Amino acid sequence: MRLCIPTLDTKGLDSAMCDHFGSAPYFTLYDTESKQISTAINGHSKHTHGSCMPVDMLKTHQADTVLCKGMGARAINMLTAAGIKPFLVDAATVSEAIEKFNAKNVRILNVRNACQNHDCHS
């Protein structure tokens, strides 16, 4: 499984999670089998609310799961349609998010628990 975590920096497991999926400057990718970590630049981090489209980039990096603090309904629908499962996790760092995912201490994201604006959980 390949996890994608929106992050503020490129410090691997110590990277700080970004509060909102689409606004993250980076995506930290973690392969649960090989334990390999890589980072991708989010070319859509500067966007108008609702117009972020990193799905193709995440598919290129073979991400099949997103762990984040929040995202809008449009992003949830786009990821789900692409076969990428979005989960809500309350974590400060990539390593903490992975620990919570492994402990099943995450919630599936859907349109009912989607963010309504960029300031909804900061």
N, C-alpha and C positions, 0 to 999 in steps of 0.2 A: 504494500500500500504506500502511496506517496501523498504525504500531508503537505498542505500549503498554509502558511501562517503569514498574515500581513504584518510587516514590521517597519520600525522607524530607522533601523540601522542594519549593518552587515556583520554582526558579531556572532553568527551561528546560533548555538543553543542559548547564548546569553543575550541575544537580540531582544529588544523591547518590543512588545506587541503594539501595533497601531490601534487606536480606538475604533477606527472604521475601515472596513475592507477596501473600498474603492479609493480611499485617500492615502493609503499606505504607499510610501515611496519605494518599498521593496516587498517582495514575497520571499520568505525563507521556505525552502522545500526540504522535506525530511523523508527519506526512504526508510520505512519501518523494518524492512528485511536487512538491508545492507548497512543501515545506520549512517548513510552518507547524507551530508548537508550541502545544499547549494543555495545561491541567492539569485533572484531575477529582479530586474528593475521594472517597476510598474510604470509603463509609458502613459498610463491613463490617470496618474495620481492627481493631476490638476484638471478637474472636470466639473461641469455643472452637475448638481445633484441629479441622479438618475441616468447619467449618460456614460458611466464607466463601463468599459467592455473588455476586461482582461481575459475573457473565457478562452479565446483562441490561444493566447500566450500560455495559459495554464494547461491547456490540452497539449501544447507543444512540449511542455515540461512534464507531461504525463501525470499531472496531479489528479487524484480521484476523490480527495477530501479536502475541505477548507475548514480550518479552525479559526474563528474570529470572535471579536467582541460585539460585532453587529454589522448588519448590511441591510440595504433596502430590498423591497419586494421584487423589483425588476432584476437585480443581481441574483437573488435567490432563484427566481424562475429560469434565468439564463443558465446558471450553473446546473440546476437540476435537469434541465433539458439536455445539457451536454454530458450528463452522467456523473457529475461531480457533486458529492454530498456536502452541503454546508452545515456546520455545527457551531453553536454558540458556546463559548468557553470564557470563564472569568479567570484570566491569568495575566501576569505581568510580563513574562518572558516566554520564549519558544520552549525551553525545557519544561517550564511549568505547564504550558498548554499540552505538550506531549504526555506528561505524567497524568494530567487530568483526563485526556483522551483514553489512555491505556486503562485508567481506573473507571472508565465509563461515567465520568463526572462531567458530561457535556449534554447539551440539548440540541436536537435537530432544529435547524432554522426553517421556518416556513413563513408564509405571508402574514400569519396572525401575530408572530413575534418579531416581525421585521421593523427596522428603524424607519421613522417617519421623516427625519431630517438629519443633517450632519452633527447636530448638537444633542442628539437624543440620549446619549449615555456617557458624555464626557464629564 
